Amino acid sequence: MNRRGFVRTATTAAMPAGRVLGANERVGFALIGCGGRGNLDARLMQQAPGAELRAVCDVFDERAQRATKELTGGKAAAFKDFRKVLELKEIDAVLVATPDHWHAIPMVLACQAGKDVYVEKPFSLTIREGRAMVEAARRHKRIVMAGTQHRSAPHIAEAAKLVQSGYIGEVHLVRSWNSGNLSPNRIPKLPDAEPPAGLDWDFFLGPTPKAPYNPTKYFNYRQFYAYSGGYITDFGNHRIDSIHQIMNATAPLTVAASGGKFLKQNDGDVPDLLQVTYEYPGFILEYTSCWVNSHGLGGRSAGMNYYGMMGPYNRPHGFAFYGALGALFVDRIGYEIFPELEPDPSRRRGAPAGQAKFRCERKQFQGEDATALHVRNFIQCVRSRERPFPDEEAGHRSTSACLLGNIAYQVGRKLRWNAQREDFENDREASRLLSRPARPPWNLI
């Protein structure tokens, strides 16, 4: 019997199927990973009707103690080992907000323990991990929701209706961008050191290769491929997930990437400039992650706020859809439609222009971050047993697209992707990057 089969058989035989909640019974949930994002999610989640934070867990004692104090006044039990949390009968669901390399194992074991799971993005560290997570959710009939909160934003749903109804015409080009400025030395190179008291550094490393403690690796882990997929799986995951939703797409046909690490004084090995071109059925997606300049793509309109905007000029995050009738620009907190002009023969040979006629109507909408809605939707799904939006498959697909961009960058050539087999066509080197060896004893999935 292989390792995956052993874990599946041995663990499921010993674990419960999950409690059946009464109509008025509270949903007890646990937070695994007490960093800034986890604490925010947990704070909002416990504001959902009938939700109660009953346990917190982090490999750093200080973070766990601070979380239980700040979030529950010390009522929630604090743990260092997430496996102890999964043994608690009063826990119905877990919120996994760990660094990326720790998403898959707690999620799979939580499903085996009969718990529902909210997984922060990115869904997984590798594509093979992601598929194992989907299989675990289905096998154990658990509610699993990906933390791509754009899916709960009304203006993103409206953008999907606009595109799919043909309001801006047929769309064959989509652009997405995430940008910031990390120069001259925003991620300093620091020497290895002794870990702070109360931090189990070996537990933090978990399935990744053994390495000495370094404060940059701990506090800025997304700068390192060992622990993350970099900016594309962090910021880009949200935008690509929304593009899948708006374009009704699931997976690309081909992917090619280029980029590099140009801010040599910054630590880490992920590129600070990454350009990925995806070919989907019917459209091309260009994704850019740029951390050498924060301007982004597109201008600003009077009275509009844009996600991450700083100062008077930049528009650092967004995604745009270019149709024959107009262009739709979207970000986390709003959208705008810029109509195309109708052809005007009077403009030829320098003649004065007639009154402008547009091919569609100018529209704009100012929204807000949907994290609060998203985590409330998860609690509602735990109660109702309805499939969440996005479910585990959608979460896996959007993260997979990001990871494909990383693989194309690492091998340096255009790749053809077979989404049904979840493998590349005739490229063994690229296929080897679909998974990573896990350090024992964490080689569980």
C-alpha positions as CSV (number, residue, x, y, z in Angstrom):
1,M,0.0,0.0,0.0
2,N,1.4,3.4,-0.9
3,R,1.8,6.3,1.6
4,R,-1.3,8.1,0.5
5,G,-3.4,5.0,0.7
6,F,-2.1,4.2,4.2
7,V,-3.0,7.7,5.5
8,R,-6.4,7.5,3.9
9,T,-7.2,4.1,5.4
10,A,-5.6,4.4,8.8
11,T,-6.8,7.9,9.6
12,T,-10.3,7.7,8.3
13,A,-10.9,4.5,10.3
14,A,-10.1,6.3,13.5
15,M,-11.7,9.7,12.8
16,P,-15.3,10.7,13.3
17,A,-17.6,11.8,10.5
18,G,-18.4,15.2,12.0
19,R,-21.1,16.5,14.3
20,V,-24.6,17.1,13.1
21,L,-25.5,20.7,14.2
22,G,-28.8,21.4,15.7
23,A,-30.8,24.4,14.4
24,N,-29.8,26.6,17.3
25,E,-26.4,25.1,18.0
26,R,-23.3,27.3,17.6
27,V,-20.6,26.4,15.0
28,G,-17.3,25.9,16.9
29,F,-14.3,26.7,14.8
30,A,-10.5,26.8,15.3
31,L,-7.9,29.1,13.9
32,I,-4.7,27.4,12.7
33,G,-2.1,30.1,11.9
34,C,-2.3,33.2,14.0
35,G,-0.7,35.8,11.8
36,G,-2.3,39.0,10.6
37,R,-4.5,37.5,8.0
38,G,-5.6,34.6,10.2
39,N,-6.5,36.9,13.0
40,L,-8.6,39.1,10.7
41,D,-10.4,36.2,9.2
42,A,-11.1,34.7,12.6
43,R,-12.3,38.1,14.0
44,L,-14.8,38.4,11.1
45,M,-15.8,34.8,11.2
46,Q,-16.8,34.9,14.8
47,Q,-19.1,37.8,14.0
48,A,-21.1,35.5,11.7
49,P,-24.4,34.4,13.4
50,G,-23.9,31.3,15.5
51,A,-20.1,31.1,15.1
52,E,-17.7,30.7,18.0
53,L,-13.9,30.7,18.1
54,R,-13.0,27.9,20.5
55,A,-9.3,27.2,19.8
56,V,-6.3,28.8,18.3
57,C,-3.0,27.3,17.1
58,D,0.4,28.5,16.1
59,V,3.9,27.2,16.2
60,F,4.9,30.5,17.9
61,D,3.5,30.6,21.4
62,E,3.5,34.4,21.5
63,R,1.2,34.6,18.5
64,A,-1.2,31.9,19.8
65,Q,-1.4,33.6,23.2
66,R,-2.0,37.0,21.7
67,A,-4.7,35.6,19.4
68,T,-6.7,34.0,22.1
69,K,-6.4,37.1,24.3
70,E,-7.3,39.6,21.5
71,L,-10.0,37.6,19.8
72,T,-11.7,35.8,22.7
73,G,-10.5,37.5,25.9
74,G,-8.5,34.3,26.6
75,K,-11.5,31.9,26.4
76,A,-10.2,30.0,23.4
77,A,-7.7,27.2,24.2
78,A,-4.2,27.8,22.7
79,F,-2.2,25.0,21.0
80,K,1.1,24.7,19.2
81,D,0.3,21.4,17.4
82,F,-2.7,21.6,15.0
83,R,-3.3,17.8,15.4
84,K,-4.4,18.4,19.0
85,V,-7.0,20.8,17.7
86,L,-8.4,18.2,15.3
87,E,-9.0,15.9,18.2
88,L,-11.4,18.3,19.8
89,K,-15.0,17.2,19.5
90,E,-16.3,20.7,20.0
91,I,-14.5,21.9,16.8
92,D,-16.8,21.7,13.8
93,A,-14.6,23.7,11.4
94,V,-11.1,25.0,11.0
95,L,-9.7,28.1,9.4
96,V,-6.3,27.4,7.9
97,A,-4.3,30.6,7.6
98,T,-0.7,29.3,7.9
99,P,2.1,30.0,5.5
100,D,1.5,28.4,2.1
101,H,3.6,25.3,2.7
102,W,1.3,24.4,5.6
103,H,-2.0,24.6,3.8
104,A,-2.4,21.1,2.5
105,I,-1.6,18.8,5.5
106,P,-3.9,20.5,8.1
107,M,-6.7,20.7,5.5
108,V,-6.5,17.0,4.5
109,L,-6.2,15.8,8.2
110,A,-9.1,18.1,9.1
111,C,-11.3,16.5,6.5
112,Q,-10.3,13.1,7.8
113,A,-11.2,14.2,11.3
114,G,-14.7,15.2,10.2
115,K,-14.1,19.0,10.2
116,D,-15.1,21.5,7.6
117,V,-12.3,23.8,6.3
118,Y,-11.8,27.4,5.2
119,V,-8.4,27.5,3.5
120,E,-6.7,30.9,2.9
121,K,-5.3,31.4,-0.5
122,P,-3.2,30.1,-2.2
123,F,-5.1,26.8,-1.9
124,S,-1.9,24.7,-2.0
125,L,1.9,24.9,-2.5
126,T,1.9,22.5,-5.5
127,I,-0.6,21.2,-8.0
128,R,-0.4,17.7,-6.8
129,E,-1.1,18.8,-3.2
130,G,-4.1,20.7,-4.5
131,R,-5.6,17.7,-6.1
132,A,-5.1,15.6,-3.0
133,M,-7.0,18.3,-1.0
134,V,-9.9,18.2,-3.5
135,E,-10.0,14.4,-3.2
136,A,-10.0,14.6,0.6
137,A,-12.9,17.1,0.7
138,R,-14.9,14.8,-1.6
139,R,-14.0,11.6,0.0
140,H,-15.0,12.8,3.5
141,K,-17.9,14.9,2.3
142,R,-16.7,18.0,3.9
143,I,-17.5,21.7,3.2
144,V,-14.2,23.3,2.0
145,M,-14.1,26.9,0.9
146,A,-11.1,28.8,-0.6
147,G,-10.3,32.2,0.9
148,T,-10.6,34.1,-2.4
149,Q,-13.1,36.6,-1.1
150,H,-13.7,38.2,-4.5
151,R,-16.2,35.4,-5.1
152,S,-18.5,37.0,-2.4
153,A,-18.2,40.5,-3.8
154,P,-21.4,41.7,-5.5
155,H,-19.5,43.9,-7.9
156,I,-17.4,41.0,-9.1
157,A,-20.6,39.0,-9.7
158,E,-22.0,42.0,-11.6
159,A,-18.8,42.2,-13.7
160,A,-19.3,38.5,-14.6
161,K,-22.9,39.2,-15.8
162,L,-21.7,42.2,-17.9
163,V,-19.0,40.2,-19.7
164,Q,-21.0,37.0,-20.1
165,S,-24.1,38.9,-21.4
166,G,-21.9,40.5,-24.1
167,Y,-22.3,44.1,-22.7
168,I,-18.8,45.0,-23.8
169,G,-18.7,42.6,-26.7
170,E,-16.7,39.5,-27.2
171,V,-13.6,39.5,-25.0
172,H,-10.4,37.9,-26.4
173,L,-7.8,39.8,-24.3
174,V,-7.6,40.0,-20.5
175,R,-4.9,41.7,-18.5
176,S,-4.2,41.4,-14.8
177,W,-1.5,43.1,-12.7
178,N,-0.1,43.4,-9.2
179,S,2.5,45.9,-8.5
180,G,4.4,47.6,-5.7
181,N,7.8,49.1,-5.1
182,L,10.4,47.2,-3.0
183,S,13.3,49.3,-3.9
184,P,15.9,50.1,-2.7
185,N,16.0,47.5,0.1
186,R,12.6,46.6,1.5
187,I,13.4,42.9,2.1
188,P,16.8,43.1,3.8
189,K,19.3,40.2,3.8
190,L,19.7,39.2,7.5
191,P,22.1,36.6,9.0
192,D,20.9,33.3,10.3
193,A,20.2,33.4,14.1
194,E,18.7,31.5,17.0
195,P,14.8,31.4,16.8
196,P,13.0,33.5,19.3
197,A,11.8,31.8,22.5
198,G,8.6,30.0,22.0
199,L,8.9,29.5,18.3
200,D,9.2,25.9,17.1
201,W,11.3,26.5,14.0
202,D,11.4,22.9,13.0
203,F,7.7,22.7,13.2
204,F,7.4,25.9,11.1
205,L,9.6,24.2,8.4
206,G,7.4,21.1,8.5
207,P,7.5,19.4,5.1
208,T,10.1,21.8,3.7
209,P,13.9,21.1,3.7
210,K,15.7,21.6,7.1
211,A,17.2,25.1,7.3
212,P,18.6,27.4,10.0
213,Y,16.3,30.0,11.4
214,N,16.4,33.3,9.5
215,P,14.1,36.2,10.4
216,T,13.5,37.1,6.8
217,K,12.4,33.6,6.0
218,Y,10.0,33.7,8.9
219,F,8.5,37.1,8.6
220,N,8.7,37.4,4.8
221,Y,8.3,33.8,3.8
222,R,6.6,34.7,0.5
223,Q,10.0,35.8,-0.8
224,F,11.1,32.2,-0.9
225,Y,9.9,29.4,-3.1
226,A,10.5,26.9,-0.3
227,Y,7.5,28.2,1.6
228,S,5.3,29.9,-1.1
229,G,4.6,30.5,-4.7
230,G,5.6,34.2,-4.5
231,Y,3.6,37.1,-5.6
232,I,1.5,35.4,-8.2
233,T,0.1,32.9,-5.8
234,D,-0.4,35.6,-3.2
235,F,-1.8,38.7,-4.9
236,G,-2.3,37.1,-8.3
237,N,-4.4,34.2,-7.0
238,H,-7.3,36.6,-6.3
239,R,-7.2,38.2,-9.7
240,I,-6.9,34.9,-11.6
241,D,-9.7,33.4,-9.6
242,S,-11.9,36.4,-10.5
243,I,-10.9,36.0,-14.2
244,H,-12.0,32.4,-14.0
245,Q,-15.4,33.5,-12.6
246,I,-15.9,36.4,-15.0
247,M,-14.8,34.5,-18.1
248,N,-16.4,31.2,-17.0
249,A,-13.0,29.5,-17.4
250,T,-11.2,26.8,-15.4
251,A,-7.8,26.1,-16.9
252,P,-5.4,27.4,-19.6
253,L,-4.3,25.5,-22.6
254,T,-0.7,26.9,-22.7
255,V,1.5,29.0,-20.5
256,A,4.7,30.9,-21.0
257,A,6.6,33.2,-18.6
258,S,9.6,35.4,-18.3
259,G,11.0,37.7,-15.6
260,G,13.8,37.9,-13.1
261,K,15.1,39.2,-9.8
262,F,16.4,42.7,-10.5
263,L,16.4,44.1,-7.0
264,K,19.6,42.2,-6.0
265,Q,19.8,43.8,-2.6
266,N,16.5,42.3,-1.5
267,D,16.5,38.8,0.0
268,G,14.6,35.8,-1.4
269,D,14.5,33.9,-4.7
270,V,11.1,34.7,-6.1
271,P,11.2,37.1,-9.1
272,D,10.3,40.7,-8.5
273,L,9.2,41.0,-12.1
274,L,7.1,38.2,-13.6
275,Q,5.2,38.3,-16.9
276,V,3.0,35.2,-17.7
277,T,1.0,34.7,-20.8
278,Y,-1.8,32.2,-20.7
279,E,-3.8,30.9,-23.6
280,Y,-7.4,29.9,-22.6
281,P,-10.1,28.7,-24.9
282,G,-11.2,31.9,-26.7
283,F,-9.0,34.4,-24.9
284,I,-5.4,35.4,-23.9
285,L,-4.6,36.4,-20.3
286,E,-1.5,38.5,-19.6
287,Y,-0.5,38.5,-15.9
288,T,2.2,40.8,-14.6
289,S,3.7,40.9,-11.1
290,C,5.9,44.0,-10.8
291,W,7.7,45.0,-7.6
292,V,10.2,47.5,-9.0
293,N,7.5,50.1,-9.7
294,S,4.0,50.6,-8.1
295,H,2.1,52.3,-11.0
296,G,0.3,49.3,-12.4
297,L,-2.0,49.5,-15.4
298,G,-4.7,52.1,-16.1
299,G,-5.4,55.6,-15.0
300,R,-7.7,57.0,-12.4
301,S,-11.2,58.4,-12.6
302,A,-12.3,61.3,-10.4
303,G,-14.1,60.2,-7.3
304,M,-13.1,56.5,-7.6
305,N,-11.1,54.6,-5.0
306,Y,-8.8,51.8,-6.1
307,Y,-7.5,48.9,-4.1
308,G,-4.0,49.5,-2.8
309,M,-3.8,53.1,-4.2
310,M,-1.1,55.3,-2.8
311,G,-0.6,59.0,-3.6
312,P,-2.2,60.6,-6.6
313,Y,-1.1,58.4,-9.4
314,N,-0.9,54.6,-9.1
315,R,-3.4,51.9,-9.7
316,P,-1.4,49.0,-8.4
317,H,-3.8,46.0,-8.6
318,G,-6.5,45.1,-11.0
319,F,-7.7,43.1,-14.0
320,A,-9.1,44.3,-17.3
321,F,-11.3,42.8,-20.0
322,Y,-11.1,44.2,-23.6
323,G,-14.2,43.8,-25.7
324,A,-15.2,45.2,-29.1
325,L,-17.7,47.6,-27.4
326,G,-15.8,48.6,-24.3
327,A,-13.1,47.8,-21.7
328,L,-14.0,46.7,-18.2
329,F,-11.5,47.4,-15.5
330,V,-12.1,45.7,-12.1
331,D,-10.4,45.5,-8.8
332,R,-11.2,44.4,-5.3
333,I,-13.3,47.4,-4.5
334,G,-15.0,48.4,-7.7
335,Y,-15.3,48.4,-11.5
336,E,-15.4,50.8,-14.4
337,I,-16.5,50.4,-18.0
338,F,-14.8,52.6,-20.6
339,P,-16.8,52.5,-23.9
340,E,-15.4,52.3,-27.4
341,L,-16.3,55.1,-29.8
342,E,-18.5,54.3,-32.8
343,P,-16.7,55.0,-36.1
344,D,-17.1,58.6,-37.2
345,P,-16.4,59.3,-40.9
346,S,-16.3,63.1,-40.2
347,R,-12.9,62.7,-38.4
348,R,-11.1,61.8,-41.7
349,R,-8.7,64.2,-43.3
350,G,-8.7,66.5,-40.2
351,A,-12.4,67.4,-40.4
352,P,-13.9,68.5,-37.1
353,A,-15.3,65.6,-35.0
354,G,-19.0,65.2,-34.7
355,Q,-20.7,64.5,-31.4
356,A,-19.2,61.3,-29.9
357,K,-21.3,58.2,-30.0
358,F,-20.3,55.2,-27.9
359,R,-20.8,51.5,-28.4
360,C,-22.0,50.9,-24.8
361,E,-22.8,53.0,-21.8
362,R,-20.1,54.2,-19.3
363,K,-20.6,52.5,-16.0
364,Q,-18.7,52.5,-12.7
365,F,-19.3,51.0,-9.3
366,Q,-17.6,51.6,-5.9
367,G,-17.6,48.5,-3.7
368,E,-15.6,47.2,-0.8
369,D,-13.6,44.3,0.4
370,A,-15.8,41.2,0.7
371,T,-13.8,39.2,3.4
372,A,-16.6,39.7,6.0
373,L,-19.2,38.4,3.5
374,H,-17.0,35.5,2.5
375,V,-16.3,34.1,5.9
376,R,-20.0,34.5,6.9
377,N,-20.9,32.5,3.7
378,F,-18.6,29.8,4.9
379,I,-20.3,29.5,8.3
380,Q,-23.7,29.5,6.5
381,C,-22.5,26.6,4.3
382,V,-21.3,24.7,7.4
383,R,-24.8,24.9,8.7
384,S,-26.7,24.3,5.5
385,R,-24.3,21.8,3.9
386,E,-24.6,23.7,0.6
387,R,-21.6,23.9,-1.6
388,P,-19.6,27.1,-1.0
389,F,-18.6,29.5,-3.7
390,P,-15.8,28.9,-4.5
391,D,-15.6,25.2,-3.5
392,E,-12.4,23.1,-3.3
393,E,-12.3,22.5,-7.1
394,A,-12.5,26.2,-8.0
395,G,-9.9,27.0,-5.3
396,H,-7.6,24.4,-6.7
397,R,-8.0,25.5,-10.3
398,S,-7.2,29.2,-9.6
399,T,-4.2,28.3,-7.6
400,S,-3.1,25.8,-10.2
401,A,-3.1,28.5,-12.9
402,C,-0.7,30.6,-10.7
403,L,1.5,27.6,-10.1
404,L,1.7,26.9,-13.8
405,G,3.0,30.4,-14.3
406,N,5.8,29.7,-11.8
407,I,6.7,26.4,-13.5
408,A,6.8,28.0,-16.9
409,Y,9.2,30.7,-15.5
410,Q,11.4,28.1,-13.8
411,V,11.8,25.9,-17.0
412,G,12.0,28.9,-19.3
413,R,9.8,27.7,-22.1
414,K,6.2,27.6,-23.3
415,L,4.2,24.7,-21.9
416,R,1.1,22.9,-23.0
417,W,-1.2,21.9,-20.2
418,N,-3.7,19.0,-20.2
419,A,-6.2,20.1,-17.6
420,Q,-8.0,16.7,-17.6
421,R,-4.9,14.8,-16.7
422,E,-3.4,17.8,-14.8
423,D,0.0,17.2,-16.5
424,F,2.1,18.8,-19.2
425,E,2.3,17.5,-22.7
426,N,5.6,15.8,-23.3
427,D,7.7,17.7,-20.8
428,R,9.1,15.6,-18.0
429,E,11.1,18.4,-16.5
430,A,8.0,20.5,-16.0
431,S,6.0,17.6,-14.8
432,R,8.5,17.0,-12.0
433,L,7.7,20.5,-10.7
434,L,4.0,19.5,-10.1
435,S,5.0,18.2,-6.7
436,R,7.8,18.5,-4.2
437,P,9.3,15.9,-1.9
438,A,8.2,16.4,1.7
439,R,10.5,16.0,4.7
440,P,9.6,13.2,7.1
441,P,7.5,12.8,9.2
442,W,5.3,15.2,7.1
443,N,5.4,13.2,3.9
444,L,1.7,12.4,4.4
445,I,0.0,13.3,1.1
